Amino acid sequence: GYKKDNFDLEISVDETPTVTSPLAHLFIVLELQRKGVNFQNIALHFLGDWQKGIEYIGNVKEFAKEFSLHAAIAKEIGGYKLSLHTGSDKFSVYPIFSQETNGLCHIKTAGTSWLEEAKVIAMKDPAIYREIHRFALKNFEKDRASYNLTTDLSRIPDIDTIADDELVNLFKQNDSRQLIHITYGSILRAKNDEGKYIFKDRIYKILFEYEEDHYRELFNHIRRHLELLKLRRRE
């Protein structure tokens, strides 16, 4: 288990109803310090709309202007990093985030590795992907309850009208990306009447069979994140 002080503490206010103003940022940090809270990261609710699995939604110039104030506060006070939650695929703001913080930042990213895996399934076994897609459509409304989304299922093309070699293009469209992203839990946990997994074992089998393709897609996806954050791989 963890020993006392043997961990990093991140303070998260990114899911508040309102955007964290620079003044609120300053107040929160000064109060934490006054109370003797030893924290290493703080996740603020930054300007714009931060949704799962897709690009930043908002005015990038306005974000840059306001974020520069947050970065200046963090530099002046010191001792902690600014953290970006729901940080996957926010490519347009990564250079700003990295430059303004001089690389002293934390990007929380996880779920879109699943989308890269689903993309490989669409490329290598279209029939199984079609099953997954239809299952996701049935479960989306239930699974979306805990997320802030503007997904419109009516904008997703009818999968029965899409050729096998064009299924991969669904992963370039925000609504279909969020459809598959949000329903991952239901997809992987789904079982039939005999108690056997409907998709999970078949998904693993495909990813093992096409391991090089899987790793290539994942590598390219993560590399794009790192390059825009100006981070380099150690040789």
The 8 nearest C-alpha neighbors of each residue, nearest first, counted from 0:
[[1, 2, 5, 3, 6, 4, 7, 8],
 [2, 0, 5, 3, 6, 4, 7, 8],
 [3, 1, 5, 4, 0, 6, 7, 8],
 [2, 4, 5, 1, 6, 0, 7, 8],
 [5, 3, 6, 2, 7, 1, 37, 8],
 [6, 4, 2, 3, 1, 7, 8, 0],
 [5, 7, 4, 8, 1, 3, 2, 39],
 [6, 8, 39, 9, 38, 5, 40, 4],
 [9, 7, 38, 39, 6, 40, 10, 37],
 [8, 10, 40, 41, 39, 38, 11, 7],
 [9, 11, 41, 42, 40, 8, 12, 38],
 [12, 10, 42, 13, 41, 9, 43, 14],
 [13, 11, 43, 14, 15, 42, 44, 10],
 [12, 14, 44, 43, 11, 42, 15, 84],
 [15, 13, 12, 16, 44, 11, 43, 17],
 [14, 16, 17, 13, 12, 44, 18, 19],
 [17, 15, 14, 18, 44, 13, 19, 12],
 [18, 16, 15, 19, 44, 14, 20, 13],
 [17, 19, 44, 45, 46, 20, 16, 15],
 [20, 18, 44, 23, 43, 45, 24, 17],
 [19, 21, 23, 22, 18, 24, 45, 69],
 [20, 22, 24, 23, 69, 25, 68, 19],
 [23, 21, 25, 20, 24, 26, 19, 27],
 [24, 22, 26, 20, 25, 21, 19, 27],
 [25, 23, 21, 27, 22, 26, 20, 28],
 [24, 26, 22, 28, 23, 27, 29, 21],
 [25, 27, 23, 29, 24, 28, 30, 22],
 [28, 26, 30, 24, 25, 29, 23, 31],
 [27, 29, 31, 25, 30, 26, 32, 24],
 [28, 30, 32, 26, 31, 27, 33, 25],
 [31, 29, 33, 27, 32, 28, 26, 34],
 [32, 30, 28, 34, 36, 33, 29, 27],
 [31, 33, 35, 29, 34, 30, 36, 28],
 [32, 34, 30, 35, 31, 29, 36, 28],
 [35, 33, 31, 32, 36, 30, 29, 37],
 [34, 36, 32, 33, 37, 31, 30, 38],
 [37, 35, 31, 34, 32, 38, 33, 30],
 [36, 38, 35, 39, 8, 32, 31, 7],
 [39, 37, 8, 40, 9, 36, 7, 79],
 [38, 40, 79, 8, 7, 9, 80, 78],
 [41, 39, 9, 80, 79, 81, 38, 82],
 [40, 42, 10, 81, 9, 82, 11, 43],
 [43, 41, 82, 11, 13, 83, 12, 81],
 [44, 42, 13, 12, 45, 19, 41, 11],
 [45, 43, 13, 18, 19, 12, 14, 46],
 [44, 46, 18, 43, 19, 47, 13, 66],
 [45, 47, 62, 18, 44, 48, 65, 19],
 [48, 46, 57, 56, 45, 49, 62, 58],
 [47, 49, 56, 57, 50, 55, 46, 45],
 [50, 48, 55, 85, 47, 56, 51, 86],
 [49, 51, 148, 48, 53, 147, 52, 85],
 [52, 50, 53, 85, 177, 49, 87, 180],
 [51, 53, 111, 177, 87, 88, 176, 50],
 [54, 52, 88, 51, 173, 50, 55, 89],
 [55, 53, 89, 88, 56, 90, 52, 91],
 [54, 56, 89, 49, 57, 48, 53, 91],
 [57, 55, 48, 47, 54, 49, 58, 50],
 [58, 56, 47, 59, 48, 55, 62, 46],
 [57, 59, 61, 60, 62, 47, 56, 63],
 [58, 60, 62, 61, 63, 57, 92, 91],
 [61, 59, 63, 62, 58, 64, 65, 57],
 [62, 60, 64, 58, 63, 59, 65, 46],
 [61, 63, 59, 65, 60, 64, 46, 66],
 [64, 62, 60, 66, 61, 65, 67, 59],
 [63, 65, 61, 62, 67, 66, 60, 68],
 [66, 64, 62, 67, 68, 63, 61, 69],
 [65, 67, 69, 63, 68, 64, 62, 70],
 [66, 68, 70, 65, 69, 64, 63, 71],
 [69, 67, 71, 66, 70, 65, 72, 21],
 [70, 68, 66, 72, 71, 67, 21, 73],
 [69, 71, 67, 73, 68, 72, 100, 99],
 [70, 72, 68, 74, 69, 73, 75, 67],
 [73, 71, 75, 69, 70, 74, 76, 68],
 [72, 74, 70, 76, 71, 77, 75, 69],
 [75, 73, 77, 71, 72, 76, 70, 100],
 [74, 76, 72, 73, 77, 71, 70, 78],
 [75, 77, 73, 74, 72, 78, 79, 28],
 [78, 76, 74, 73, 75, 79, 72, 80],
 [77, 79, 39, 76, 80, 73, 38, 74],
 [80, 78, 39, 40, 77, 81, 38, 73],
 [81, 79, 40, 104, 103, 82, 39, 41],
 [80, 82, 104, 41, 40, 42, 105, 83],
 [81, 83, 105, 42, 41, 104, 106, 40],
 [84, 82, 106, 86, 42, 107, 105, 85],
 [83, 85, 86, 107, 82, 42, 106, 13],
 [86, 84, 87, 51, 107, 49, 108, 83],
 [85, 87, 84, 108, 107, 83, 106, 89],
 [86, 88, 108, 89, 85, 52, 111, 109],
 [87, 89, 90, 54, 53, 52, 86, 224],
 [90, 88, 54, 55, 87, 91, 86, 92],
 [89, 91, 88, 93, 92, 54, 224, 227],
 [90, 92, 89, 93, 55, 94, 59, 54],
 [91, 93, 95, 90, 94, 89, 96, 59],
 [92, 94, 96, 228, 95, 90, 227, 91],
 [95, 93, 97, 228, 227, 96, 92, 98],
 [96, 94, 98, 92, 93, 97, 99, 63],
 [95, 97, 93, 94, 99, 98, 92, 100],
 [96, 98, 102, 94, 228, 100, 95, 99],
 [99, 97, 101, 95, 100, 96, 94, 102],
 [98, 100, 96, 101, 97, 95, 70, 67],
 [101, 99, 102, 103, 97, 98, 70, 96],
 [102, 100, 98, 103, 99, 97, 104, 96],
 [101, 103, 97, 100, 104, 98, 228, 99],
 [104, 102, 100, 101, 80, 105, 97, 81],
 [103, 105, 80, 81, 102, 82, 100, 106],
 [104, 106, 82, 83, 81, 107, 80, 103],
 [107, 105, 83, 86, 82, 108, 84, 104],
 [108, 106, 84, 86, 83, 85, 105, 109],
 [109, 107, 87, 86, 106, 85, 110, 84],
 [110, 108, 111, 112, 87, 107, 113, 86],
 [109, 111, 112, 113, 108, 180, 52, 114],
 [110, 112, 114, 113, 52, 109, 115, 87],
 [111, 113, 115, 114, 110, 217, 109, 116],
 [114, 112, 116, 111, 115, 110, 117, 180],
 [113, 115, 111, 117, 116, 112, 118, 180],
 [114, 116, 118, 112, 113, 117, 217, 216],
 [117, 115, 113, 119, 118, 114, 213, 120],
 [118, 116, 114, 120, 119, 115, 113, 121],
 [117, 119, 115, 121, 116, 120, 167, 114],
 [120, 118, 122, 116, 121, 117, 123, 213],
 [119, 121, 117, 123, 124, 118, 122, 128],
 [122, 120, 125, 118, 128, 119, 124, 123],
 [121, 123, 119, 120, 124, 167, 125, 118],
 [122, 124, 120, 121, 119, 125, 205, 209],
 [123, 125, 120, 126, 121, 127, 122, 128],
 [126, 124, 121, 128, 127, 163, 129, 122],
 [127, 125, 129, 128, 124, 130, 121, 163],
 [128, 126, 130, 129, 125, 124, 131, 120],
 [127, 129, 131, 125, 121, 130, 126, 120],
 [128, 130, 132, 126, 127, 131, 125, 133],
 [131, 129, 127, 133, 128, 132, 134, 126],
 [130, 132, 128, 134, 129, 133, 135, 127],
 [131, 133, 129, 135, 134, 130, 128, 136],
 [134, 132, 136, 130, 135, 131, 129, 137],
 [133, 135, 131, 137, 132, 136, 130, 138],
 [136, 134, 132, 138, 137, 133, 139, 182],
 [135, 137, 133, 139, 134, 138, 132, 178],
 [138, 136, 134, 135, 139, 133, 140, 141],
 [139, 137, 135, 136, 141, 140, 142, 134],
 [138, 140, 142, 136, 141, 135, 143, 137],
 [139, 141, 143, 142, 138, 144, 137, 136],
 [142, 140, 139, 138, 143, 144, 137, 182],
 [143, 141, 139, 144, 140, 182, 138, 181],
 [142, 144, 140, 146, 145, 141, 139, 181],
 [145, 143, 142, 146, 141, 140, 147, 139],
 [144, 146, 143, 147, 142, 141, 148, 181],
 [147, 145, 143, 144, 148, 51, 50, 181],
 [146, 148, 50, 145, 149, 143, 51, 144],
 [149, 147, 150, 146, 50, 143, 51, 177],
 [148, 150, 151, 147, 50, 174, 177, 146],
 [151, 149, 174, 148, 152, 177, 173, 178],
 [152, 150, 153, 154, 174, 149, 155, 175],
 [151, 153, 154, 155, 150, 174, 175, 178],
 [154, 152, 151, 155, 156, 174, 157, 150],
 [155, 153, 152, 151, 156, 174, 175, 150],
 [154, 156, 152, 153, 175, 174, 157, 151],
 [157, 155, 158, 154, 160, 153, 161, 169],
 [158, 156, 159, 160, 155, 161, 153, 154],
 [157, 159, 161, 160, 156, 129, 132, 166],
 [160, 158, 157, 161, 162, 129, 156, 163],
 [159, 161, 158, 157, 162, 156, 163, 166],
 [162, 160, 158, 159, 165, 166, 163, 157],
 [163, 161, 165, 164, 166, 160, 159, 158],
 [162, 164, 165, 166, 125, 161, 122, 121],
 [163, 165, 162, 166, 122, 167, 125, 161],
 [164, 166, 162, 167, 163, 168, 161, 169],
 [167, 165, 168, 163, 169, 164, 121, 161],
 [166, 168, 169, 165, 170, 121, 118, 122],
 [169, 167, 170, 166, 171, 165, 172, 164],
 [170, 168, 167, 171, 172, 166, 175, 176],
 [169, 171, 168, 176, 172, 167, 175, 118],
 [170, 172, 169, 168, 173, 176, 167, 175],
 [173, 171, 169, 170, 175, 174, 176, 168],
 [174, 172, 176, 175, 53, 177, 171, 170],
 [173, 175, 150, 177, 176, 172, 151, 178],
 [174, 176, 178, 177, 173, 172, 155, 169],
 [177, 175, 173, 170, 178, 174, 179, 180],
 [176, 178, 180, 174, 175, 179, 181, 52],
 [177, 179, 175, 176, 180, 181, 174, 182],
 [180, 178, 177, 182, 176, 181, 183, 135],
 [181, 179, 177, 178, 182, 183, 176, 114],
 [180, 182, 179, 183, 177, 178, 142, 143],
 [181, 183, 185, 179, 184, 180, 135, 142],
 [184, 182, 186, 185, 181, 180, 187, 179],
 [185, 183, 187, 186, 182, 188, 181, 189],
 [184, 186, 188, 182, 183, 187, 189, 138],
 [187, 185, 183, 184, 189, 188, 182, 198],
 [186, 188, 199, 184, 185, 189, 183, 198],
 [189, 187, 185, 186, 184, 190, 196, 199],
 [188, 190, 186, 197, 187, 185, 196, 198],
 [191, 189, 196, 197, 195, 194, 188, 192],
 [190, 192, 194, 193, 195, 197, 196, 189],
 [193, 191, 194, 190, 195, 196, 197, 189],
 [194, 192, 191, 195, 190, 196, 197, 189],
 [193, 195, 191, 190, 192, 196, 197, 189],
 [194, 196, 190, 191, 193, 197, 192, 189],
 [197, 195, 190, 198, 199, 189, 191, 200],
 [196, 198, 190, 189, 191, 199, 195, 200],
 [197, 199, 201, 196, 200, 202, 187, 186],
 [198, 200, 187, 202, 201, 196, 203, 197],
 [201, 199, 203, 202, 198, 204, 196, 197],
 [202, 200, 204, 198, 203, 199, 205, 197],
 [201, 203, 199, 205, 200, 204, 198, 206],
 [204, 202, 206, 200, 201, 205, 207, 199],
 [203, 205, 201, 207, 202, 206, 208, 200],
 [204, 206, 208, 202, 207, 203, 209, 201],
 [207, 205, 203, 209, 210, 208, 204, 213],
 [208, 206, 210, 204, 205, 209, 203, 213],
 [209, 207, 205, 206, 210, 204, 203, 211],
 [210, 208, 206, 212, 207, 211, 205, 213],
 [209, 211, 207, 213, 206, 212, 208, 214],
 [212, 210, 214, 213, 209, 215, 208, 216],
 [211, 213, 215, 209, 210, 214, 216, 119],
 [214, 212, 210, 211, 216, 215, 119, 209],
 [213, 215, 217, 211, 216, 212, 218, 210],
 [216, 214, 212, 218, 217, 213, 211, 219],
 [217, 215, 219, 213, 218, 214, 220, 115],
 [216, 218, 214, 220, 215, 219, 115, 221],
 [219, 217, 215, 221, 220, 216, 214, 222],
 [220, 218, 222, 216, 217, 221, 215, 223],
 [219, 221, 217, 223, 218, 222, 216, 224],
 [220, 222, 224, 223, 218, 219, 217, 225],
 [223, 221, 225, 219, 224, 220, 218, 226],
 [222, 224, 226, 221, 220, 225, 219, 227],
 [225, 223, 221, 222, 227, 226, 228, 90],
 [226, 224, 228, 222, 230, 227, 223, 229],
 [225, 227, 229, 223, 228, 224, 230, 222],
 [226, 228, 229, 94, 225, 224, 93, 223],
 [227, 229, 225, 93, 226, 97, 94, 230],
 [230, 228, 226, 227, 225, 231, 97, 94],
 [231, 229, 225, 228, 226, 232, 227, 102],
 [232, 230, 233, 229, 225, 226, 228, 234],
 [231, 233, 234, 230, 225, 222, 226, 229],
 [232, 234, 231, 230, 225, 222, 229, 226],
 [233, 232, 231, 230, 222, 225, 226, 229]]
